[in-house]
Amino acid sequence: MDRNFDRTLLIRHVAICAAVIAAYVLRSELEIGYTALGIVALGGALNFLAYAFQRRPELVRVCTIASPVIGVGSWTALIAVTRGVASPFVAGLWLEVVLSAMSLRRTGVIFVTAGTVALFWAQQLWLGIGGAETALVLQTGFLAGMGGATFLVTRRWVRTQDALSRRYSALRERLAMLERELDDERALGQLGEGVGRLAHGLKNAVHGVRGFVGLIEPRLSAQAKDRAVLAGLNAAIDNLETLAQLTLDTKNGAAAAQTQTRVSSPGVCLECALREISRSQPDVHWSTFSDGTSPELLISNTELVEVLLVLLTNAAEAVDGRGAARIEMRSAAGEYRVVVSDEGRGLAPDAAARIFEPGYTTKPKGSGFGLFLARRLLEKRGGRLALKRANGKGATFEIALPMSTAAR
């Protein structure tokens, strides 16, 4: 419901009633008898109808337009029966111009002012001007001046409101971002102690696995397939050991993350991620597309591979390890974008809305932190991660990273 519209009807009704009371008291001087009571009764009834029907959405616009028509018509009728241009009820027309600013847009103020002047002149011509030309011109000038002043005030007020609205929206977005960052920090804080214990245990386990690999190696044949399996296993062990060391050595790990902030070839990172995912998901067919650009990005090789592995793993699991997925890499508007699409089941609307929340997962054995951490890592580098499509034909995620100044 529009409260300004309700206030307009109330003010108009009170003003007309007060004018009629004054007219009734001064009826002998104004020589109108009880005519004004009938005018007010009709105006009041129309006001009430406008108030009642404005509650129906399909009639809001009709009632909004009818509102000033009712007011101007009522005041004009009172002016017609009380001395014409010399009537004290001419002040009611001034009131209508001011009230139009409460319930109408800026153009509505112009239309109400023009309509009021036109109806006032038509009435006076019908009654006969009879030497009141000067008063008529003065009243017209006053109405036009009041309409112009009301329009300017309304325009300034609307601009101020628009500016405040934009600022309010910006503040709300900023507040929502801060709340999300606070939730992220809280979630990471809860994970911190557990991650430290996990990294320590992982490091010990890696040493044990490396020892077993050393025992198995002499028993493997010299065939290329066996050697490839052994090389892959050793590479995986090295990666686990490096990850555990970086997790435990927080000081040096943070310094390394800050110094390694550029990658010279996104394509190389993609090849590395594809090799890694192909070992665990050999039956997924990956189609790739690149526009041929290879800019410097404000992110390290290790970080980009880590993010790509999260998305590639999700895509492979979405097609149950047997299906097709697509990767696109291109430069656009000072950014380098990587789009990963799968042909899986997609995501339900409620899951799509929460997919980046820490701890939220749609997988029976998922942790719910992969996409959360990938998005957070990209945002630290000035990039972003977004879900572009999540219907029944699969899901599409897009990475956007800023290119270094030299690459633009």
C-alpha positions, 0 to 999 in steps of 0.5 A, spaced: 500 500 500 502 507 498 502 511 504 503 517 501 497 516 497 493 515 503 496 521 506 494 525 500 486 523 500 486 524 508 489 531 507 485 533 501 478 530 505 480 534 511 482 541 507 475 540 503 471 539 510 474 545 513 473 549 507 466 547 507 465 548 515 468 555 514 463 556 508 457 554 512 459 559 517 459 564 512 454 562 508 450 568 508 456 572 506 458 567 500 451 566 498 451 559 497 446 556 502 447 549 503 450 547 496 457 546 498 455 541 503 452 537 497 459 538 493 463 536 499 459 529 500 460 527 493 467 529 493 468 525 500 464 519 496 469 519 491 475 520 495 473 514 499 472 510 493 479 511 491 481 509 497 477 503 497 479 501 490 486 503 491 487 496 495 486 492 488 493 492 485 489 492 478 486 499 480 492 502 483 494 506 477 487 508 475 486 511 482 492 514 482 490 518 476 483 519 479 485 522 485 488 529 483 482 529 478 477 528 484 480 534 488 481 539 483 474 537 481 471 538 488 475 545 489 473 548 482 466 546 484 466 550 490 469 556 486 464 556 481 458 557 487 463 562 491 464 568 487 468 565 482 476 568 481 475 571 487 473 565 491 477 564 497 477 556 495 482 558 490 487 556 495 484 549 494 487 549 487 494 551 490 493 545 495 492 540 489 499 542 486 502 541 492 499 534 494 501 532 487 508 531 489 506 527 494 503 521 490 505 522 483 512 522 479 515 529 477 511 529 470 505 528 474 506 535 478 506 538 471 500 535 468 496 537 475 498 544 474 497 544 467 490 541 468 488 545 474 490 552 470 486 549 464 480 547 468 480 554 472 480 558 466 474 554 463 470 555 469 471 562 469 470 563 461 463 559 463 461 563 468 464 570 465 470 573 466 466 580 467 472 585 469 476 580 473 482 579 468 487 581 472 485 577 478 485 571 473 492 572 470 495 573 477 491 567 480 494 563 474 501 566 475 501 564 482 498 557 480 504 556 475 509 558 479 507 554 485 507 548 480 514 550 477 517 550 485 513 544 487 516 540 480 523 543 482 523 541 489 520 534 487 526 533 482 531 535 487 528 530 493 527 524 488 535 525 486 537 525 493 532 519 494 536 516 488 542 517 491 541 515 498 538 509 495 544 507 491 548 508 497 544 504 501 544 498 496 552 499 496 552 499 504 548 493 504 552 489 499 558 491 503 555 489 509 553 482 506 560 481 503 563 483 510 558 478 513 560 472 508 567 474 510 566 473 517 562 467 516 568 464 512 573 466 517 569 463 523 569 456 518 576 457 517 578 458 524 574 452 526 578 448 521 585 450 523 586 446 529 584 439 525 587 441 519 594 442 523 593 435 526 591 432 519 597 435 516 602 432 521 599 425 520 599 426 513 606 427 513 608 421 517 603 417 513 607 419 506 614 417 509 611 410 510 608 410 503 614 412 500 618 406 504 613 401 501 614 404 494 621 403 495 620 395 497 615 394 491 619 398 486 625 392 485 619 387 484 616 391 478 617 389 471 621 394 466 615 395 462 613 402 460 606 401 463 609 399 470 614 405 470 609 410 468 604 407 474 610 408 479 612 415 476 605 417 478 605 414 485 611 418 486 609 424 484 602 424 488 607 422 494 611 428 493 605 433 492 602 430 498 608 431 502 609 438 499 602 440 501 603 437 508 609 441 509 606 448 507 600 447 511 605 445 517 610 451 516 605 457 516 610 462 516 614 460 510 608 457 506 605 464 507 611 468 504 611 463 498 604 464 497 605 472 497 612 471 492 609 466 487 603 471 484 604 470 477 603 464 472 606 465 465 602 460 462 595 458 464 595 452 459 600 449 462 597 449 469 591 446 465 595 440 462 598 439 469 591 439 472 588 434 466 594 429 467 592 429 475 585 428 474 586 423 468 589 418 473 583 418 478 578 419 473 580 415 466 574 414 463 572 422 463 572 425 456 575 432 456 574 437 450 578 443 451 578 450 447 582 456 447 583 462 444 590 462 443 592 467 448 597 466 454 597 472 459 601 473 465 595 472 471 596 475 478 596 468 481 601 462 482 602 456 478 600 452 484 594 456 486 591 455 479 592 448 478 589 447 485 583 451 483 582 447 476 583 440 480 577 442 484 573 444 478 575 438 474 574 433 480 567 436 481 565 435 473 568 428 473 564 426 479 558 430 476 558 425 470 559 419 475 566 418 472 564 416 465 562 422 461 564 428 457 566 435 460 568 441 457 573 447 458 574 453 455 580 458 456 579 465 453 581 473 454 575 478 455 575 485 458 582 485 461 580 478 465 582 471 463 576 466 464 576 459 464 569 455 464 568 448 466 562 445 464 559 438 465 553 434 462 551 431 469 545 432 473 546 439 475 544 442 481 537 444 485 535 451 486 537 451 493 543 447 492 545 452 487 544 458 492 548 454 497 554 451 493 559 456 495 558 455 503 563 452 507 561 445 509 555 445 504 556 439 499 551 435 495 556 429 495 555 423 500 562 423 502 564 430 500 567 435 505 563 442 502 570 446 502 573 445 495 569 450 492 569 454 498 576 454 498 577 455 491 573 461 491 576 464 497 583 463 494 581 466 487 578 472 491 584 474 494 588 474 487 582 479 485 579 474 481 572 470 482 569 464 481 561 463 479 556 458 478 553 460 471 549 454 469 546 449 474 540 446 470 538 438 469 543 439 463 549 439 467 553 445 471 558 450 468 563 454 473 567 460 471 573 462 473 575 470 472 582 472 473 585 479 472 591 479 467 597 483 469 598 490 466 603 488 461 599 482 459 593 487 457 
